């Protein structure tokens, strides 16, 4: 047994020595000799892929071992590592998930009754999209790798494209198609650099909607690219945080007929460039922290509609200057801080629509009721305590909004405006509705909810076009009406008359 133990001990010591030598060699190899670098140079030369990455260290060693076993395997594995290959696999997976039938199920009708497809947070654009030849509106949101191929030329009905945080790339043939056919483009971005450069070259574009930050250090006011090439642009919508009208917008000023700026509460201090927009017919400057009506507006002789919603305008003494704008028919000064209207408003004789809702008005001047062409008057949500008797002078008035005020008595002269179709008097202090309401034979909408009424006059039956759907009152007031009045109001005008009976 001693002999056997001696032999085993010698063998054990020998194994320990071998193990120690291996460990020492491994440490020396790790710290003194670098792992062999493995390169795909040959694979790049022998294949069509030019973006196969080089790898080092442990992964390189494994690939080296595979290469020693079979070079074909290493090349196949190298191709698999290629970004091109990865993109192809991703596209194949996307096409498999989003088939033509599935895309058709996602098509809907938008507010303009156009066929619209909305794609959100996909890895790319499915190929089947370009087979939807009847599609009119394509909306892409949060698709960072979006690429528009030449196959888009099959979409002959496409006229509107939305790119929401989606810096899409286009092939040359695809760009030619978009340049000649696209009419409306919506781009939403975080920084102006995200706007694809090809946007500025769409020469047949009619409408451009830009939503994002245009006031950063890097953008130079809509960047280095210019809108000058957009010679057919008619509508420009900008929702941003501008401090002045960007100079590049004036590049298209001679062509624009409608300019809309929604400024998210940032004060616009420079508006002189507006003078160059001589052909603008509709102008909206919303939420720009304006304190007065900008003087530059009075140079726009072709202006027909002006909207200064959500500003900080307190006085409108400059309104007399609007008399020089002979084509101005619609003036919107709602959601401001206006406390009074000057008598000089009577000089703006061509006004047809006047919006003064959500201000701080306590009364209306007599001059307002000299606007003979006025058809739409909105003074709701103010502090007006009475409807002036001069309102009868507005013989062309069709829509009157007086809701949300402090009116307690309605003058009989109001019911001489026999062309009234809409009369909104809700949320006031009205105690009774005069019987002369029956004079308004063209009335289709009557709002009285939120007053102090205890009954409705039966003469309301004489408003032959007024139906229950257009009568906004408390339920108990409607229920208290005579049965024949309720029956007349419940009658469907599209019933017997629609069939010629």
KOLVO-793134 format. One record per residue (C-alpha): x, y, z; residue in three letters. Coordinates in steps of 0.1 Angstrom, whole numbers, plus 5000, padded with zeros to 4 digits. Example, Ala and Ser with C-alpha at 12.3 -4.5 7.8 and 13.67 -1.06 7.14 Angstrom:
BEGIN
{pado {5123 4955 5078} "ala"}
{pado {5137 4989 5071} "ser"}
END
This chain:
BEGIN
{pado {5000 5000 5000} "unk"}
{pado {5029 5024 5007} "unk"}
{pado {5042 5017 4972} "unk"}
{pado {5008 5025 4957} "unk"}
{pado {5004 5056 4977} "unk"}
{pado {5039 5068 4967} "unk"}
{pado {5030 5064 4930} "unk"}
{pado {4997 5082 4934} "unk"}
{pado {5014 5111 4952} "unk"}
{pado {5040 5114 4925} "unk"}
{pado {5012 5115 4898} "unk"}
{pado {4992 5141 4918} "unk"}
{pado {5023 5163 4921} "unk"}
{pado {5030 5160 4884} "unk"}
{pado {4994 5170 4876} "unk"}
{pado {4997 5200 4899} "unk"}
{pado {5028 5211 4882} "unk"}
{pado {5012 5208 4847} "unk"}
{pado {4982 5228 4859} "unk"}
{pado {5004 5255 4874} "unk"}
{pado {5024 5258 4841} "unk"}
{pado {4991 5261 4822} "unk"}
{pado {4979 5288 4845} "unk"}
{pado {5012 5307 4843} "unk"}
{pado {5011 5305 4805} "unk"}
{pado {4975 5316 4804} "unk"}
{pado {4983 5347 4826} "unk"}
{pado {5013 5355 4804} "unk"}
{pado {4991 5351 4772} "unk"}
{pado {4964 5374 4787} "unk"}
{pado {4987 5402 4798} "unk"}
{pado {5016 5400 4773} "unk"}
{pado {5001 5388 4740} "unk"}
{pado {4970 5406 4726} "unk"}
{pado {4941 5386 4712} "unk"}
{pado {4943 5383 4674} "unk"}
{pado {4923 5410 4656} "unk"}
{pado {4898 5396 4631} "unk"}
{pado {4889 5418 4601} "unk"}
{pado {4862 5415 4574} "unk"}
{pado {4883 5431 4548} "unk"}
{pado {4883 5400 4525} "unk"}
{pado {4846 5396 4531} "unk"}
{pado {4840 5432 4521} "unk"}
{pado {4859 5427 4489} "unk"}
{pado {4842 5395 4479} "unk"}
{pado {4806 5404 4488} "unk"}
{pado {4782 5433 4480} "unk"}
{pado {4781 5444 4516} "unk"}
{pado {4803 5474 4524} "unk"}
{pado {4792 5480 4560} "unk"}
{pado {4802 5447 4578} "unk"}
{pado {4818 5459 4611} "unk"}
{pado {4853 5449 4624} "unk"}
{pado {4853 5432 4658} "unk"}
{pado {4880 5426 4684} "unk"}
{pado {4889 5407 4715} "unk"}
{pado {4869 5377 4727} "unk"}
{pado {4843 5379 4699} "unk"}
{pado {4871 5383 4674} "unk"}
{pado {4887 5351 4688} "unk"}
{pado {4855 5332 4684} "unk"}
{pado {4851 5343 4648} "unk"}
{pado {4888 5334 4642} "unk"}
{pado {4880 5299 4654} "unk"}
{pado {4850 5297 4631} "unk"}
{pado {4872 5309 4603} "unk"}
{pado {4898 5283 4610} "unk"}
{pado {4871 5256 4609} "unk"}
{pado {4854 5268 4577} "unk"}
{pado {4858 5302 4559} "unk"}
{pado {4824 5299 4544} "unk"}
{pado {4808 5299 4578} "unk"}
{pado {4827 5330 4589} "unk"}
{pado {4816 5349 4557} "unk"}
{pado {4780 5339 4563} "unk"}
{pado {4782 5351 4599} "unk"}
{pado {4799 5383 4588} "unk"}
{pado {4771 5390 4563} "unk"}
{pado {4746 5384 4591} "unk"}
{pado {4763 5411 4612} "unk"}
{pado {4759 5436 4583} "unk"}
{pado {4735 5466 4590} "unk"}
{pado {4722 5461 4555} "unk"}
{pado {4713 5426 4562} "unk"}
{pado {4697 5436 4595} "unk"}
{pado {4676 5462 4578} "unk"}
{pado {4665 5437 4552} "unk"}
{pado {4655 5412 4579} "unk"}
{pado {4636 5440 4597} "unk"}
{pado {4618 5450 4565} "unk"}
{pado {4609 5414 4558} "unk"}
{pado {4594 5411 4593} "unk"}
{pado {4575 5444 4588} "unk"}
{pado {4561 5433 4555} "unk"}
{pado {4550 5400 4570} "unk"}
{pado {4531 5417 4598} "unk"}
{pado {4516 5446 4577} "unk"}
{pado {4500 5429 4548} "unk"}
{pado {4479 5447 4521} "unk"}
{pado {4447 5434 4537} "unk"}
{pado {4457 5447 4572} "unk"}
{pado {4466 5481 4559} "unk"}
{pado {4433 5484 4541} "unk"}
{pado {4416 5478 4574} "unk"}
{pado {4434 5507 4590} "unk"}
{pado {4423 5532 4563} "unk"}
{pado {4397 5557 4575} "unk"}
{pado {4379 5588 4563} "unk"}
{pado {4392 5621 4578} "unk"}
{pado {4373 5653 4584} "unk"}
{pado {4377 5663 4547} "unk"}
{pado {4363 5629 4537} "unk"}
{pado {4396 5617 4523} "unk"}
{pado {4410 5582 4526} "unk"}
{pado {4437 5584 4552} "unk"}
{pado {4463 5558 4566} "unk"}
{pado {4480 5565 4599} "unk"}
{pado {4512 5545 4607} "unk"}
{pado {4527 5549 4642} "unk"}
{pado {4560 5538 4657} "unk"}
{pado {4569 5512 4631} "unk"}
{pado {4605 5502 4621} "unk"}
{pado {4599 5514 4586} "unk"}
{pado {4572 5518 4559} "unk"}
{pado {4556 5485 4548} "unk"}
{pado {4560 5478 4510} "unk"}
{pado {4522 5471 4508} "unk"}
{pado {4515 5508 4516} "unk"}
{pado {4526 5517 4480} "unk"}
{pado {4500 5493 4466} "unk"}
{pado {4472 5515 4480} "unk"}
{pado {4466 5534 4448} "unk"}
{pado {4434 5552 4461} "unk"}
{pado {4450 5565 4493} "unk"}
{pado {4448 5603 4495} "unk"}
{pado {4465 5611 4529} "unk"}
{pado {4495 5592 4544} "unk"}
{pado {4504 5600 4580} "unk"}
{pado {4537 5587 4594} "unk"}
{pado {4546 5593 4631} "unk"}
{pado {4577 5583 4650} "unk"}
{pado {4592 5562 4622} "unk"}
{pado {4629 5572 4624} "unk"}
{pado {4640 5548 4596} "unk"}
{pado {4613 5558 4571} "unk"}
{pado {4624 5555 4535} "unk"}
{pado {4602 5564 4506} "unk"}
{pado {4610 5543 4476} "unk"}
{pado {4603 5548 4439} "unk"}
{pado {4572 5526 4443} "unk"}
{pado {4553 5556 4457} "unk"}
{pado {4547 5567 4421} "unk"}
{pado {4520 5540 4421} "unk"}
{pado {4500 5561 4446} "unk"}
{pado {4485 5584 4420} "unk"}
{pado {4458 5597 4444} "unk"}
{pado {4482 5608 4471} "unk"}
{pado {4482 5645 4477} "unk"}
{pado {4488 5650 4514} "unk"}
{pado {4517 5637 4535} "unk"}
{pado {4522 5640 4573} "unk"}
{pado {4557 5635 4588} "unk"}
{pado {4555 5636 4626} "unk"}
{pado {4590 5633 4641} "unk"}
{pado {4598 5613 4610} "unk"}
{pado {4628 5626 4590} "unk"}
{pado {4620 5605 4560} "unk"}
{pado {4645 5598 4532} "unk"}
{pado {4634 5596 4496} "unk"}
{pado {4648 5580 4465} "unk"}
{pado {4654 5603 4435} "unk"}
{pado {4624 5588 4416} "unk"}
{pado {4602 5591 4446} "unk"}
{pado {4612 5627 4451} "unk"}
{pado {4603 5635 4414} "unk"}
{pado {4569 5621 4420} "unk"}
{pado {4564 5640 4453} "unk"}
{pado {4576 5672 4437} "unk"}
{pado {4551 5670 4409} "unk"}
{pado {4521 5656 4428} "unk"}
{pado {4522 5665 4465} "unk"}
{pado {4499 5694 4474} "unk"}
{pado {4499 5694 4512} "unk"}
{pado {4527 5686 4536} "unk"}
{pado {4526 5685 4575} "unk"}
{pado {4560 5684 4593} "unk"}
{pado {4562 5681 4631} "unk"}
{pado {4597 5682 4646} "unk"}
{pado {4616 5690 4678} "unk"}
{pado {4644 5709 4661} "unk"}
{pado {4644 5725 4626} "unk"}
{pado {4673 5702 4616} "unk"}
{pado {4649 5673 4615} "unk"}
{pado {4630 5688 4586} "unk"}
{pado {4641 5668 4555} "unk"}
{pado {4660 5690 4530} "unk"}
{pado {4638 5678 4501} "unk"}
{pado {4608 5696 4517} "unk"}
{pado {4621 5729 4504} "unk"}
{pado {4622 5717 4468} "unk"}
{pado {4586 5706 4464} "unk"}
{pado {4578 5732 4438} "unk"}
{pado {4541 5723 4434} "unk"}
{pado {4533 5723 4471} "unk"}
{pado {4502 5743 4480} "unk"}
{pado {4501 5740 4517} "unk"}
{pado {4530 5736 4542} "unk"}
{pado {4523 5731 4580} "unk"}
{pado {4554 5734 4603} "unk"}
{pado {4550 5725 4640} "unk"}
{pado {4581 5726 4662} "unk"}
{pado {4609 5748 4676} "unk"}
{pado {4620 5774 4651} "unk"}
{pado {4636 5798 4675} "unk"}
{pado {4667 5778 4686} "unk"}
{pado {4704 5788 4681} "unk"}
{pado {4709 5763 4653} "unk"}
{pado {4680 5770 4631} "unk"}
{pado {4688 5806 4619} "unk"}
{pado {4651 5811 4615} "unk"}
{pado {4640 5781 4595} "unk"}
{pado {4676 5770 4589} "unk"}
{pado {4699 5775 4560} "unk"}
{pado {4673 5761 4536} "unk"}
{pado {4650 5786 4520} "unk"}
{pado {4613 5784 4511} "unk"}
{pado {4621 5804 4480} "unk"}
{pado {4616 5774 4457} "unk"}
{pado {4580 5769 4469} "unk"}
{pado {4566 5792 4442} "unk"}
{pado {4531 5777 4443} "unk"}
{pado {4527 5778 4481} "unk"}
{pado {4494 5794 4491} "unk"}
{pado {4490 5784 4527} "unk"}
{pado {4517 5784 4554} "unk"}
{pado {4509 5773 4589} "unk"}
{pado {4536 5777 4616} "unk"}
{pado {4531 5766 4652} "unk"}
{pado {4562 5775 4671} "unk"}
{pado {4578 5800 4695} "unk"}
{pado {4588 5828 4672} "unk"}
{pado {4600 5863 4684} "unk"}
{pado {4597 5877 4649} "unk"}
{pado {4585 5866 4615} "unk"}
{pado {4614 5846 4599} "unk"}
{pado {4629 5863 4570} "unk"}
{pado {4627 5831 4549} "unk"}
{pado {4590 5832 4552} "unk"}
{pado {4591 5865 4532} "unk"}
{pado {4607 5845 4504} "unk"}
{pado {4573 5831 4496} "unk"}
{pado {4554 5863 4506} "unk"}
{pado {4543 5872 4471} "unk"}
{pado {4526 5838 4466} "unk"}
{pado {4510 5833 4500} "unk"}
{pado {4472 5839 4503} "unk"}
{pado {4469 5825 4539} "unk"}
{pado {4494 5828 4568} "unk"}
{pado {4487 5812 4602} "unk"}
{pado {4511 5816 4631} "unk"}
{pado {4503 5799 4664} "unk"}
{pado {4530 5810 4689} "unk"}
{pado {4523 5791 4721} "unk"}
{pado {4525 5823 4742} "unk"}
{pado {4559 5836 4731} "unk"}
{pado {4557 5873 4724} "unk"}
{pado {4563 5884 4688} "unk"}
{pado {4580 5918 4688} "unk"}
{pado {4589 5923 4651} "unk"}
{pado {4561 5921 4626} "unk"}
{pado {4573 5946 4599} "unk"}
{pado {4579 5918 4574} "unk"}
{pado {4541 5914 4572} "unk"}
{pado {4541 5944 4549} "unk"}
{pado {4557 5923 4521} "unk"}
{pado {4527 5899 4521} "unk"}
{pado {4506 5919 4498} "unk"}
{pado {4485 5890 4485} "unk"}
{pado {4476 5875 4519} "unk"}
{pado {4438 5872 4521} "unk"}
{pado {4437 5854 4555} "unk"}
{pado {4460 5861 4584} "unk"}
{pado {4460 5845 4618} "unk"}
{pado {4483 5856 4646} "unk"}
{pado {4472 5835 4676} "unk"}
{pado {4487 5834 4711} "unk"}
{pado {4515 5858 4701} "unk"}
{pado {4511 5880 4732} "unk"}
{pado {4502 5910 4711} "unk"}
{pado {4490 5940 4732} "unk"}
{pado {4478 5961 4702} "unk"}
{pado {4467 5955 4666} "unk"}
{pado {4500 5955 4646} "unk"}
{pado {4503 5985 4623} "unk"}
{pado {4519 5964 4596} "unk"}
{pado {4485 5947 4591} "unk"}
{pado {4470 5979 4577} "unk"}
{pado {4492 5977 4546} "unk"}
{pado {4476 5944 4536} "unk"}
{pado {4451 5957 4511} "unk"}
{pado {4440 5923 4500} "unk"}
{pado {4432 5911 4535} "unk"}
{pado {4398 5895 4538} "unk"}
{pado {4400 5877 4572} "unk"}
{pado {4420 5886 4603} "unk"}
{pado {4422 5864 4634} "unk"}
{pado {4440 5877 4665} "unk"}
{pado {4428 5851 4689} "unk"}
{pado {4444 5844 4723} "unk"}
{pado {4465 5876 4727} "unk"}
{pado {4467 5903 4753} "unk"}
{pado {4450 5931 4734} "unk"}
{pado {4433 5956 4757} "unk"}
{pado {4424 5985 4734} "unk"}
{pado {4415 5985 4697} "unk"}
{pado {4415 6023 4690} "unk"}
{pado {4435 6014 4658} "unk"}
{pado {4404 5997 4644} "unk"}
{pado {4395 6028 4624} "unk"}
{pado {4425 6021 4602} "unk"}
{pado {4407 5990 4589} "unk"}
{pado {4385 6013 4568} "unk"}
{pado {4414 6013 4543} "unk"}
{pado {4412 5975 4540} "unk"}
{pado {4383 5975 4516} "unk"}
{pado {4382 5937 4513} "unk"}
{pado {4382 5930 4550} "unk"}
{pado {4350 5911 4558} "unk"}
{pado {4359 5890 4589} "unk"}
{pado {4375 5903 4620} "unk"}
{pado {4382 5880 4649} "unk"}
{pado {4394 5896 4682} "unk"}
{pado {4381 5869 4705} "unk"}
{pado {4399 5856 4736} "unk"}
{pado {4416 5889 4745} "unk"}
{pado {4413 5915 4772} "unk"}
{pado {4393 5942 4753} "unk"}
{pado {4373 5964 4776} "unk"}
{pado {4356 5987 4751} "unk"}
{pado {4349 5991 4714} "unk"}
{pado {4354 6025 4698} "unk"}
{pado {4326 6042 4679} "unk"}
{pado {4350 6043 4649} "unk"}
{pado {4343 6007 4642} "unk"}
{pado {4313 6020 4622} "unk"}
{pado {4339 6030 4595} "unk"}
{pado {4348 5994 4587} "unk"}
{pado {4317 5992 4565} "unk"}
{pado {4324 5960 4547} "unk"}
{pado {4325 5938 4578} "unk"}
{pado {4303 5907 4576} "unk"}
{pado {4316 5888 4606} "unk"}
{pado {4328 5901 4639} "unk"}
{pado {4340 5879 4667} "unk"}
{pado {4345 5895 4702} "unk"}
{pado {4338 5866 4724} "unk"}
{pado {4358 5860 4757} "unk"}
{pado {4368 5896 4763} "unk"}
{pado {4359 5921 4791} "unk"}
{pado {4332 5941 4773} "unk"}
{pado {4305 5957 4794} "unk"}
{pado {4286 5975 4766} "unk"}
{pado {4284 5977 4729} "unk"}
{pado {4287 6011 4710} "unk"}
{pado {4260 6024 4687} "unk"}
{pado {4285 6026 4659} "unk"}
{pado {4287 5988 4659} "unk"}
{pado {4251 5987 4647} "unk"}
{pado {4258 6008 4617} "unk"}
{pado {4276 5979 4600} "unk"}
{pado {4248 5972 4575} "unk"}
{pado {4266 5941 4560} "unk"}
{pado {4271 5924 4593} "unk"}
{pado {4258 5888 4592} "unk"}
{pado {4276 5872 4621} "unk"}
{pado {4281 5888 4655} "unk"}
{pado {4297 5869 4684} "unk"}
{pado {4300 5888 4718} "unk"}
{pado {4295 5858 4741} "unk"}
{pado {4314 5854 4774} "unk"}
{pado {4317 5890 4782} "unk"}
{pado {4301 5912 4809} "unk"}
{pado {4274 5929 4788} "unk"}
{pado {4242 5937 4807} "unk"}
{pado {4219 5947 4779} "unk"}
{pado {4212 5942 4742} "unk"}
{pado {4211 5977 4726} "unk"}
{pado {4178 5986 4710} "unk"}
{pado {4198 5997 4679} "unk"}
{pado {4204 5961 4671} "unk"}
{pado {4174 5963 4648} "unk"}
{pado {4196 5982 4623} "unk"}
{pado {4214 5950 4615} "unk"}
{pado {4189 5938 4590} "unk"}
{pado {4213 5913 4574} "unk"}
{pado {4222 5897 4607} "unk"}
{pado {4219 5859 4605} "unk"}
{pado {4239 5846 4635} "unk"}
{pado {4239 5863 4669} "unk"}
{pado {4259 5849 4699} "unk"}
{pado {4252 5866 4732} "unk"}
{pado {4257 5837 4756} "unk"}
{pado {4276 5840 4788} "unk"}
{pado {4267 5877 4796} "unk"}
{pado {4245 5895 4821} "unk"}
{pado {4215 5902 4800} "unk"}
{pado {4182 5902 4819} "unk"}
{pado {4158 5918 4793} "unk"}
{pado {4155 5913 4756} "unk"}
{pado {4144 5944 4736} "unk"}
{pado {4116 5939 4711} "unk"}
{pado {4138 5955 4685} "unk"}
{pado {4159 5923 4685} "unk"}
{pado {4130 5904 4668} "unk"}
{pado {4130 5928 4639} "unk"}
{pado {4162 5910 4627} "unk"}
{pado {4140 5886 4607} "unk"}
{pado {4170 5870 4589} "unk"}
{pado {4183 5855 4621} "unk"}
{pado {4190 5818 4619} "unk"}
{pado {4211 5813 4650} "unk"}
{pado {4203 5830 4683} "unk"}
{pado {4224 5820 4713} "unk"}
{pado {4213 5836 4746} "unk"}
{pado {4223 5809 4771} "unk"}
{pado {4239 5816 4805} "unk"}
{pado {4224 5850 4810} "unk"}
{pado {4198 5863 4835} "unk"}
{pado {4168 5865 4811} "unk"}
{pado {4135 5861 4830} "unk"}
{pado {4111 5859 4800} "unk"}
{pado {4112 5854 4763} "unk"}
{pado {4090 5879 4744} "unk"}
{pado {4062 5865 4722} "unk"}
{pado {4078 5883 4693} "unk"}
{pado {4102 5854 4690} "unk"}
{pado {4076 5842 4665} "unk"}
{pado {4088 5869 4640} "unk"}
{pado {4121 5850 4635} "unk"}
{pado {4107 5826 4609} "unk"}
{pado {4141 5816 4596} "unk"}
{pado {4154 5806 4630} "unk"}
{pado {4170 5771 4631} "unk"}
{pado {4190 5773 4663} "unk"}
{pado {4178 5788 4696} "unk"}
{pado {4199 5785 4728} "unk"}
{pado {4183 5796 4761} "unk"}
{pado {4197 5772 4786} "unk"}
{pado {4211 5787 4819} "unk"}
{pado {4186 5816 4823} "unk"}
{pado {4158 5823 4847} "unk"}
{pado {4129 5814 4824} "unk"}
{pado {4098 5798 4838} "unk"}
{pado {4081 5791 4805} "unk"}
{pado {4085 5795 4767} "unk"}
{pado {4059 5814 4747} "unk"}
{pado {4037 5792 4724} "unk"}
{pado {4045 5817 4696} "unk"}
{pado {4077 5797 4692} "unk"}
{pado {4057 5775 4669} "unk"}
{pado {4058 5802 4643} "unk"}
{pado {4095 5796 4639} "unk"}
{pado {4087 5769 4613} "unk"}
{pado {4124 5759 4607} "unk"}
{pado {4131 5755 4644} "unk"}
{pado {4131 5718 4656} "unk"}
{pado {4138 5702 4689} "unk"}
{pado {4174 5694 4679} "unk"}
{pado {4180 5731 4674} "unk"}
{pado {4163 5742 4707} "unk"}
{pado {4187 5742 4736} "unk"}
{pado {4166 5747 4768} "unk"}
{pado {4160 5729 4801} "unk"}
{pado {4138 5698 4798} "unk"}
{pado {4111 5712 4820} "unk"}
{pado {4106 5742 4798} "unk"}
{pado {4102 5720 4768} "unk"}
{pado {4078 5697 4786} "unk"}
{pado {4057 5727 4797} "unk"}
{pado {4050 5737 4761} "unk"}
{pado {4015 5729 4746} "unk"}
{pado {4013 5696 4729} "unk"}
{pado {4008 5710 4694} "unk"}
{pado {4040 5731 4698} "unk"}
{pado {4060 5701 4710} "unk"}
{pado {4046 5681 4681} "unk"}
{pado {4057 5707 4656} "unk"}
{pado {4091 5709 4671} "unk"}
{pado {4095 5671 4671} "unk"}
{pado {4084 5670 4634} "unk"}
{pado {4112 5658 4611} "unk"}
{pado {4116 5683 4583} "unk"}
{pado {4133 5657 4561} "unk"}
{pado {4102 5635 4563} "unk"}
{pado {4073 5643 4539} "unk"}
{pado {4090 5672 4522} "unk"}
{pado {4120 5651 4513} "unk"}
{pado {4097 5628 4493} "unk"}
{pado {4079 5656 4476} "unk"}
{pado {4047 5651 4495} "unk"}
END
